[in-house]
Amino acid sequence: MTGAPRTPPGRAGRLRLRHRLDVAERGAGLLEQKLRVLRSEHERLLKAEERATREWHAQFPEAEFWLLRGLLLGGEQALDSAAAGIGPAEATIHWTTCRGVRLPGTVSLSVPARPPASAAPTNTALVHAEAAYARAVRAAAEYAVAHTAAERMGAEVISTRYRVRALRCHWIPRLREAVDRAGLALEQAEHEDGVRRRWAAGTAER
């Protein structure tokens, strides 16, 4: 969309330019409609991200509090004993497409239960810490999904806005100028042709 459109000669050329202008204007209108929808969806995703951020920020300090309390009561040996045999949490992202944009939709989190043969935490604080960290990990996974979805939708908003601006501010004005130039050139050619015809007719009558 950066080069100036060449003006083809003649009436057919002007019609082609007029058609390109109509297509560009329709395209700009459709992109503007899409942009309004994308902005609305982006606002929704930003609010979801804010909620997920608040939840994560609320859960993590609580987990840290109970962990510190458990360490003070039982020491690192008690923590190592309570954590022995417990596997890592696993997150599965479920992707979706919204307004033509591929986004992470939901997350499934699997937090492994304590194996029956493993030692139980030696103090109540570590029991609370275990449950609190499970909630914090879930909140962190949901925040990651919400943040990525808002970020991707925001990138699509920027891209669409750029395309609208390119059409409205550059390409469409250039096409209009080209249509006007083609119209003036056609009028000039028709005027000159009329003059030549009248001159030829006058010469033939002599």
C-alpha positions as CSV (number, residue, x, y, z in Angstrom):
1,M,0.0,0.0,0.0
2,T,3.0,2.3,-0.2
3,G,3.3,2.9,-3.9
4,A,1.2,5.5,-5.7
5,P,-1.3,3.8,-8.0
6,R,-0.5,4.2,-11.7
7,T,-3.2,5.9,-13.8
8,P,-4.0,3.7,-16.8
9,P,-5.0,5.6,-19.9
10,G,-8.5,5.9,-21.2
11,R,-12.0,5.3,-19.9
12,A,-11.4,1.7,-19.1
13,G,-8.4,2.7,-17.0
14,R,-10.5,5.2,-15.1
15,L,-13.1,2.5,-14.4
16,R,-10.5,0.1,-13.1
17,L,-9.2,2.8,-10.7
18,R,-12.8,3.6,-9.6
19,H,-13.3,-0.1,-8.9
20,R,-10.1,-0.3,-6.9
21,L,-11.2,2.7,-4.9
22,D,-14.6,1.2,-4.2
23,V,-12.9,-2.0,-3.0
24,A,-10.6,-0.1,-0.8
25,E,-13.4,1.9,0.8
26,R,-15.5,-1.2,1.4
27,G,-12.4,-2.9,2.9
28,A,-11.8,0.0,5.2
29,G,-15.4,-0.1,6.4
30,L,-15.2,-3.8,7.1
31,L,-12.0,-3.4,9.0
32,E,-13.4,-0.5,11.0
33,Q,-16.4,-2.8,12.0
34,K,-13.9,-5.5,12.9
35,L,-11.8,-3.0,15.0
36,R,-14.9,-2.0,17.0
37,V,-15.6,-5.7,17.8
38,L,-11.9,-6.4,18.6
39,R,-11.7,-3.4,21.0
40,S,-14.8,-4.6,22.8
41,E,-13.4,-8.1,23.2
42,H,-10.0,-6.7,24.2
43,E,-11.7,-4.7,27.0
44,R,-13.4,-7.9,28.2
45,L,-10.2,-9.8,28.2
46,L,-8.3,-7.0,30.1
47,K,-11.0,-7.1,32.8
48,A,-10.6,-10.9,33.0
49,E,-6.8,-10.4,33.3
50,E,-7.3,-7.9,36.1
51,R,-9.5,-10.3,38.0
52,A,-6.9,-13.1,37.5
53,T,-4.1,-10.8,38.7
54,R,-6.0,-9.9,41.9
55,E,-6.7,-13.6,42.6
56,W,-3.0,-14.6,42.0
57,H,-1.7,-11.7,44.2
58,A,-4.1,-12.7,46.9
59,Q,-3.3,-16.4,46.9
60,F,0.5,-16.2,46.7
61,P,1.2,-14.2,49.9
62,E,-1.1,-16.5,51.9
63,A,0.9,-19.5,50.7
64,E,4.2,-17.8,51.5
65,F,2.8,-16.9,55.0
66,W,1.9,-20.5,55.8
67,L,5.2,-21.9,54.4
68,L,7.3,-19.5,56.5
69,R,5.3,-20.4,59.5
70,G,5.8,-24.1,58.9
71,L,9.5,-23.6,58.4
72,L,9.7,-21.7,61.7
73,L,7.9,-24.5,63.5
74,G,9.5,-27.5,61.9
75,G,12.6,-26.3,60.0
76,E,13.7,-27.3,56.5
77,Q,13.8,-31.0,57.4
78,A,10.0,-30.9,58.0
79,L,9.4,-29.3,54.6
80,D,11.6,-31.8,52.8
81,S,9.8,-34.6,54.5
82,A,6.4,-33.2,53.7
83,A,7.3,-32.7,50.0
84,A,8.9,-36.1,49.5
85,G,7.1,-38.2,46.8
86,I,4.8,-35.4,45.6
87,G,5.1,-34.8,41.8
88,P,4.9,-31.5,40.0
89,A,1.6,-29.9,39.0
90,E,0.7,-30.1,35.3
91,A,-1.2,-27.5,33.3
92,T,-2.9,-28.1,30.0
93,I,-3.9,-25.1,27.9
94,H,-7.0,-25.3,25.8
95,W,-6.8,-23.0,22.8
96,T,-9.7,-21.3,21.0
97,T,-10.4,-18.8,18.2
98,C,-12.1,-15.6,19.0
99,R,-12.9,-13.0,16.3
100,G,-10.3,-14.7,14.1
101,V,-7.6,-14.6,16.8
102,R,-6.2,-17.8,18.3
103,L,-6.2,-17.4,22.1
104,P,-5.7,-19.6,25.1
105,G,-9.2,-20.2,26.4
106,T,-9.1,-22.3,29.6
107,V,-6.5,-24.2,31.5
108,S,-6.8,-27.6,33.2
109,L,-4.5,-27.9,36.2
110,S,-3.6,-31.2,37.8
111,V,-2.2,-30.9,41.3
112,P,-1.1,-34.4,42.4
113,A,-2.4,-35.7,45.6
114,R,-0.2,-36.8,48.4
115,P,0.8,-40.5,48.0
116,P,-0.7,-42.7,50.7
117,A,2.8,-43.9,51.7
118,S,4.3,-40.5,52.0
119,A,4.8,-38.8,55.4
120,A,2.2,-36.3,56.5
121,P,3.3,-32.7,57.3
122,T,4.6,-32.5,60.8
123,N,2.8,-29.3,61.7
124,T,-0.6,-27.7,60.8
125,A,1.1,-24.7,59.1
126,L,2.6,-27.0,56.4
127,V,-0.8,-28.6,55.9
128,H,-2.2,-25.1,55.3
129,A,0.8,-24.2,53.1
130,E,0.2,-27.2,50.9
131,A,-3.4,-26.3,50.3
132,A,-2.6,-22.6,49.8
133,Y,0.1,-23.4,47.2
134,A,-2.3,-25.5,45.3
135,R,-4.7,-22.6,45.1
136,A,-1.8,-20.2,44.2
137,V,-0.6,-22.4,41.4
138,R,-4.1,-22.6,40.0
139,A,-4.4,-18.8,40.2
140,A,-1.0,-18.4,38.5
141,A,-2.1,-20.7,35.6
142,E,-5.3,-18.8,35.2
143,Y,-3.5,-15.5,35.2
144,A,-1.1,-16.7,32.5
145,V,-4.0,-17.7,30.3
146,A,-5.8,-14.4,30.8
147,H,-2.7,-12.3,30.3
148,T,-1.7,-14.1,27.1
149,A,-5.3,-13.9,25.7
150,A,-5.4,-10.1,26.4
151,E,-2.0,-9.6,24.9
152,R,-2.8,-11.5,21.7
153,M,-6.1,-9.7,21.3
154,G,-4.3,-6.3,21.9
155,A,-1.8,-7.2,19.2
156,E,-4.7,-7.9,16.7
157,V,-6.3,-4.5,17.7
158,I,-3.0,-2.7,16.9
159,S,-2.6,-4.6,13.6
160,T,-6.1,-3.9,12.5
161,R,-5.9,-0.2,13.5
162,Y,-2.7,0.1,11.4
163,R,-4.4,-1.4,8.4
164,V,-7.4,1.0,8.7
165,R,-5.1,3.9,9.0
166,A,-3.0,2.8,6.0
167,L,-6.2,2.6,3.9
168,R,-7.9,5.8,5.2
169,C,-4.8,8.0,5.3
170,H,-2.7,6.8,2.5
171,W,-4.1,4.3,0.0
172,I,-7.7,5.7,-0.4
173,P,-6.5,9.3,-0.8
174,R,-4.0,8.3,-3.5
175,L,-6.6,6.3,-5.3
176,R,-9.0,9.3,-5.3
177,E,-6.2,11.5,-6.7
178,A,-5.6,8.9,-9.4
179,V,-9.3,8.7,-10.2
180,D,-9.4,12.5,-10.4
181,R,-6.3,12.6,-12.6
182,A,-7.7,10.0,-14.9
183,G,-10.9,11.9,-15.2
184,L,-9.1,15.2,-16.0
185,A,-6.9,13.3,-18.6
186,L,-10.0,11.8,-20.1
187,E,-11.8,15.2,-20.4
188,Q,-8.6,16.7,-21.9
189,A,-8.3,13.9,-24.4
190,E,-12.0,14.2,-25.4
191,H,-11.7,18.0,-25.7
192,E,-8.6,17.6,-27.9
193,D,-10.3,15.0,-30.0
194,G,-13.3,17.3,-30.4
195,V,-11.1,20.1,-31.5
196,R,-9.3,17.9,-34.0
197,R,-12.7,16.6,-35.4
198,R,-14.0,20.2,-35.8
199,W,-10.7,21.3,-37.4
200,A,-10.8,18.2,-39.8
201,A,-14.4,18.9,-40.6
202,G,-13.7,22.6,-41.4
203,T,-10.7,21.7,-43.5
204,A,-12.8,19.2,-45.5
205,E,-15.4,21.8,-46.3
206,R,-12.8,24.2,-47.9
